[in-house]
Amino acid sequence: MGVNLGEIVPKQRIEISDLKGKRVAIDAYNALYQFLSIIRQRDGTPLKNSRGEVSSHLSGLFYRTVNLIEQGIRPIYVFDGKPPELKFQTIEKRKEIKEEAREKYIDAKARGDFVEAKKYSQMTSSLKLGMIDSSKDLLNSMGIPFIEAPSEGEAQAAYIALRGDADLSASQDYDSILFGAPTLVRNLTITGKRKIPGKDLFVDVVPEIIQSKDVLNNLQLSREEIIQVAILIGTDYNPGGIKGIGPKKAIDIVKSGKFKEYGEFQEISELFLNPEITDKYKISFQKPIKDKIIKLLCDKYDFSELRVEKGIERMEFALENTLKQNTLDKYF
């Protein structure tokens, strides 16, 4: 879930088209969980092939990536490696929440309450090893680069942007700011309308840009201090934070120099300031291999061949136009 900095972080709403020509390092696990959660049938059941294998993640990954390419965006997916030991408590807690949600989903489905069933089903999303492998196979077939981080994908994505190998990083979580990402884009892999939990209301989901320098300047904090604020609120490394402390109170505590009175958090701070990352990666965009894409999506996962072929055509057309434009640019 990451740290909850939403109410204190300045954001700027943008259009997808504003990112034309940008290379974006995307937190792959974050995006895949979104696809697994959102792309479901009416009763909350995820998309599956004839053998019962989940395919929601591949549907989201393929069609959303095609959309990004059409908009002139160059996605670079970054996959998680081994999580830090301090994150294990959060991982176990998430498993408990998913199990509770699964029981409520089964009960709601049995009662025929599909609205309730879908709500709880979205909380049960689990990313299996086979899903990760099939996602990488799809990206390879599409010619889209991906990078395997030694630890946190979000930290690696931030590093790629810091090095200038990407123009910005993408995630739903605000941790990217703590990891040092110069620019974060949210809602890149999901757009449209989202239902407000517990209400019969929908809100528009649009991309938004967050500039780290604007965050720090607006709050008059250093990066080390915004990390301290996050720790007091609660992070994946200390879930729950300090009881009774929200974002605004946390800022007051940090600015008053009283942060250390609440405990010793140097190990957590170091995970954000000096995360485990690698510079041994290569970013290269290739032409999509139509036969491989169809074999994976259509032959193995029962996707509509007509729809997939149209997606490939859209992608090829966008890439061809980009190549022509880059060639023309050399003469002007």
RODOTOR-181909 format. One record per residue (C-alpha): chain; x, y, z. Coordinates in steps of 0.5 Angstrom, whole numbers, always signed. Layout:
! residues N
SITE  cadena      u      v      w
SITE       A      X      Y      Z
...
! end
This chain:
! residues 332
SITE  cadena      u      v      w
SITE       A     +0     +0     +0
SITE       A     +6     +5     +1
SITE       A     +6    +11     +5
SITE       A     +0    +15     +6
SITE       A     +2    +22     +4
SITE       A     -4    +24     -1
SITE       A     -7    +30     +3
SITE       A     +0    +34     +4
SITE       A     +3    +32     -3
SITE       A     +2    +38     -8
SITE       A     -1    +34    -15
SITE       A     -2    +37    -22
SITE       A     -7    +34    -26
SITE       A     -5    +32    -33
SITE       A     -7    +29    -40
SITE       A     -4    +22    -42
SITE       A     -2    +26    -48
SITE       A     +2    +31    -44
SITE       A     +7    +25    -43
SITE       A     +8    +24    -51
SITE       A    +16    +23    -52
SITE       A    +17    +21    -45
SITE       A    +20    +15    -42
SITE       A    +17    +12    -36
SITE       A    +20     +7    -31
SITE       A    +13     +3    -28
SITE       A    +13     +0    -22
SITE       A    +11     -7    -25
SITE       A     +8    -11    -19
SITE       A     +4     -4    -17
SITE       A     +1     -4    -24
SITE       A     +0    -12    -25
SITE       A     -4    -12    -18
SITE       A     -8     -6    -21
SITE       A    -10    -10    -27
SITE       A    -12    -16    -23
SITE       A    -16    -12    -18
SITE       A    -20     -8    -23
SITE       A    -21    -13    -29
SITE       A    -26    -18    -27
SITE       A    -33    -20    -29
SITE       A    -39    -18    -26
SITE       A    -39    -23    -20
SITE       A    -32    -21    -18
SITE       A    -29    -27    -22
SITE       A    -22    -25    -25
SITE       A    -21    -27    -33
SITE       A    -19    -34    -34
SITE       A    -17    -38    -40
SITE       A    -21    -45    -41
SITE       A    -16    -49    -36
SITE       A    -18    -44    -30
SITE       A    -11    -40    -31
SITE       A    -12    -32    -29
SITE       A    -11    -28    -35
SITE       A    -13    -21    -32
SITE       A     -6    -19    -31
SITE       A     -4    -20    -38
SITE       A    -10    -17    -41
SITE       A     -9    -10    -37
SITE       A     -1    -11    -39
SITE       A     -2    -12    -46
SITE       A     -8     -7    -48
SITE       A     -5     -1    -43
SITE       A     +2     -2    -46
SITE       A     -1     -1    -53
SITE       A     -5     +5    -51
SITE       A     +1     +8    -48
SITE       A     +5     +7    -54
SITE       A     +0    +10    -58
SITE       A     +1    +16    -54
SITE       A     +8    +16    -56
SITE       A    +10    +14    -49
SITE       A    +16     +9    -48
SITE       A    +14     +5    -42
SITE       A    +20     +1    -38
SITE       A    +17     -4    -33
SITE       A    +21     -5    -27
SITE       A    +20    -12    -23
SITE       A    +21    -13    -15
SITE       A    +27    -17    -13
SITE       A    +27    -20     -6
SITE       A    +24    -15     -1
SITE       A    +27    -12     +5
SITE       A    +26    -16    +12
SITE       A    +23    -11    +15
SITE       A    +17    -11    +10
SITE       A    +16    -18    +12
SITE       A    +11    -16    +17
SITE       A     +7    -12    +12
SITE       A     +7    -18     +7
SITE       A     +4    -22    +13
SITE       A     -1    -17    +14
SITE       A     -3    -17     +7
SITE       A     -4    -24     +7
SITE       A     -9    -24    +13
SITE       A    -13    -18    +10
SITE       A    -14    -22     +3
SITE       A    -16    -28     +7
SITE       A    -21    -25    +11
SITE       A    -24    -21     +4
SITE       A    -24    -28     +1
SITE       A    -29    -31     +6
SITE       A    -33    -25     +5
SITE       A    -33    -25     -2
SITE       A    -35    -33     -2
SITE       A    -41    -31     +3
SITE       A    -43    -25     -2
SITE       A    -43    -29     -8
SITE       A    -47    -35     -5
SITE       A    -52    -29     -3
SITE       A    -52    -27    -10
SITE       A    -50    -20     -8
SITE       A    -45    -19    -14
SITE       A    -44    -11    -12
SITE       A    -41    -14     -5
SITE       A    -38    -20     -8
SITE       A    -34    -16    -13
SITE       A    -32    -11     -8
SITE       A    -29    -16     -4
SITE       A    -26    -20     -9
SITE       A    -22    -14    -11
SITE       A    -18    -14     -5
SITE       A    -16    -22     -6
SITE       A    -12    -20    -12
SITE       A     -5    -24    -11
SITE       A     +1    -24    -16
SITE       A     +3    -31    -17
SITE       A    +10    -33    -20
SITE       A     +7    -36    -26
SITE       A     +3    -29    -27
SITE       A    +10    -25    -27
SITE       A    +13    -30    -32
SITE       A     +8    -30    -37
SITE       A     +8    -22    -36
SITE       A    +15    -22    -38
SITE       A    +14    -27    -43
SITE       A     +9    -22    -46
SITE       A    +13    -16    -45
SITE       A    +19    -19    -49
SITE       A    +14    -21    -55
SITE       A    +12    -14    -55
SITE       A    +19    -11    -55
SITE       A    +18     -7    -49
SITE       A    +24     -7    -44
SITE       A    +23     -9    -37
SITE       A    +29     -9    -31
SITE       A    +29    -14    -25
SITE       A    +31    -10    -19
SITE       A    +35    -13    -14
SITE       A    +30    -11     -8
SITE       A    +24     -6     -9
SITE       A    +22     -4    -16
SITE       A    +20     +2    -14
SITE       A    +27     +4    -11
SITE       A    +30     +2    -18
SITE       A    +25     +6    -22
SITE       A    +26    +12    -18
SITE       A    +34    +11    -19
SITE       A    +33    +10    -27
SITE       A    +29    +16    -27
SITE       A    +35    +20    -23
SITE       A    +40    +17    -28
SITE       A    +36    +20    -33
SITE       A    +35    +13    -37
SITE       A    +28    +15    -36
SITE       A    +24    +22    -35
SITE       A    +20    +20    -29
SITE       A    +17    +14    -25
SITE       A    +10    +11    -25
SITE       A     +7     +8    -19
SITE       A     +0     +9    -15
SITE       A     +5     +9     -8
SITE       A     +8    +16     -6
SITE       A    +14    +12     -4
SITE       A    +17    +14    -10
SITE       A    +18    +21     -7
SITE       A    +22    +18     -1
SITE       A    +26    +14     -6
SITE       A    +29    +20     -9
SITE       A    +25    +20    -16
SITE       A    +25    +27    -19
SITE       A    +18    +26    -22
SITE       A    +12    +21    -20
SITE       A     +6    +20    -25
SITE       A     +0    +17    -21
SITE       A     -6    +14    -25
SITE       A     -2    +12    -31
SITE       A     -4     +5    -32
SITE       A    -11     +6    -30
SITE       A    -16    +11    -32
SITE       A    -23    +12    -33
SITE       A    -28    +12    -27
SITE       A    -27     +9    -20
SITE       A    -33     +7    -15
SITE       A    -32    +11     -8
SITE       A    -32     +5     -3
SITE       A    -39     +4     +0
SITE       A    -42    +10     -4
SITE       A    -46     +9    -10
SITE       A    -41    +15    -13
SITE       A    -36    +15    -18
SITE       A    -30    +19    -19
SITE       A    -26    +21    -25
SITE       A    -19    +17    -25
SITE       A    -14    +22    -29
SITE       A     -6    +22    -29
SITE       A     -3    +27    -24
SITE       A     +4    +29    -24
SITE       A     +8    +30    -17
SITE       A    +15    +34    -17
SITE       A    +19    +32    -11
SITE       A    +22    +39    -11
SITE       A    +15    +42    -11
SITE       A    +13    +37     -5
SITE       A    +20    +39     -1
SITE       A    +19    +46     -2
SITE       A    +12    +47     -1
SITE       A    +13    +43     +6
SITE       A    +19    +46     +7
SITE       A    +22    +40     +9
SITE       A    +29    +36     +6
SITE       A    +28    +29     +3
SITE       A    +31    +26    +10
SITE       A    +25    +30    +14
SITE       A    +20    +28     +9
SITE       A    +22    +21    +10
SITE       A    +22    +22    +18
SITE       A    +14    +24    +17
SITE       A    +13    +18    +13
SITE       A    +16    +14    +18
SITE       A    +11    +17    +24
SITE       A     +5    +16    +19
SITE       A     +7     +9    +18
SITE       A    +11     +6    +12
SITE       A    +11     -2     +9
SITE       A    +17     -2    +14
SITE       A    +13     +0    +20
SITE       A     +6     -1    +19
SITE       A     +1     +3    +23
SITE       A     +7     +8    +25
SITE       A     +6    +12    +31
SITE       A     -1    +11    +34
SITE       A     -5    +18    +34
SITE       A     +0    +21    +29
SITE       A     -3    +24    +22
SITE       A     +1    +27    +16
SITE       A     +0    +34    +19
SITE       A     +2    +33    +26
SITE       A     +8    +29    +24
SITE       A    +10    +35    +20
SITE       A    +10    +39    +26
SITE       A    +14    +34    +30
SITE       A    +19    +33    +25
SITE       A    +20    +41    +24
SITE       A    +20    +42    +32
SITE       A    +26    +37    +32
SITE       A    +23    +32    +36
SITE       A    +23    +26    +31
SITE       A    +28    +22    +35
SITE       A    +24    +22    +41
SITE       A    +19    +17    +38
SITE       A    +24    +12    +37
SITE       A    +30    +10    +33
SITE       A    +29     +9    +26
SITE       A    +35     +9    +22
SITE       A    +35     +3    +19
SITE       A    +28     +5    +16
SITE       A    +31    +11    +14
SITE       A    +37     +8    +10
SITE       A    +32     +3     +6
SITE       A    +29    +10     +3
SITE       A    +36    +14     +3
SITE       A    +40     +8     +0
SITE       A    +36     +2     -2
SITE       A    +39     -4     -6
SITE       A    +39     -2    -13
SITE       A    +43     -4    -19
SITE       A    +46     +0    -25
SITE       A    +47     -7    -29
SITE       A    +41     -6    -34
SITE       A    +40     -5    -41
SITE       A    +34     -1    -44
SITE       A    +32     -3    -51
SITE       A    +26     -2    -55
SITE       A    +24     -7    -60
SITE       A    +19     -9    -66
SITE       A    +13    -13    -63
SITE       A    +14    -20    -65
SITE       A     +6    -22    -68
SITE       A     +7    -29    -68
SITE       A     +9    -30    -61
SITE       A     +4    -25    -58
SITE       A     -1    -29    -61
SITE       A     +1    -36    -59
SITE       A     +2    -33    -51
SITE       A     -5    -29    -51
SITE       A     -9    -33    -56
SITE       A     -7    -40    -56
SITE       A     -5    -41    -49
SITE       A    -10    -36    -45
SITE       A    -16    -36    -50
SITE       A    -16    -28    -52
SITE       A    -20    -26    -58
SITE       A    -15    -27    -64
SITE       A    -18    -21    -68
SITE       A    -18    -16    -62
SITE       A    -10    -18    -61
SITE       A     -8    -17    -68
SITE       A    -12    -10    -68
SITE       A     -8     -9    -62
SITE       A     -1    -11    -65
SITE       A     -3     -7    -71
SITE       A     -4     +0    -67
SITE       A     +2     -1    -64
SITE       A     +6     -2    -70
SITE       A     +3     +4    -73
SITE       A     +5     +8    -67
SITE       A    +12     +6    -67
SITE       A    +12     +7    -75
SITE       A    +10    +14    -74
SITE       A    +15    +15    -69
SITE       A    +20    +13    -73
SITE       A    +18    +17    -79
SITE       A    +18    +23    -74
SITE       A    +25    +22    -71
SITE       A    +27    +22    -78
SITE       A    +24    +28    -80
SITE       A    +26    +32    -74
SITE       A    +34    +31    -76
SITE       A    +32    +35    -82
SITE       A    +29    +41    -79
! end
